[in-house]
């Protein structure tokens, strides 16, 4: 079970992914195809209802032409170092 702060982190990450996707601009279906993931799963990730594995996160980032670190807040980046 995720805690409230942890759930918030996933929501923030999901919003960052969605913002990056819309900036491309890709539809959810286009990003799913490029990343090799399902559209429903990506929708859940963007809405903070699913937690992608590191492999999925790398696939999403690669499809968007960035790195997974782009989806983390500065606070999270310090924690990961």
Secondary structure, DSSP 8 states (H G I E B T S, - for coil): ---HHHHHHHHHHHHHHHHHHHHHT--HHHHHHHHT--HHHHHHHHTTSS---HHHHHHHHHHTTS-GGGGS-HHHHHHH-
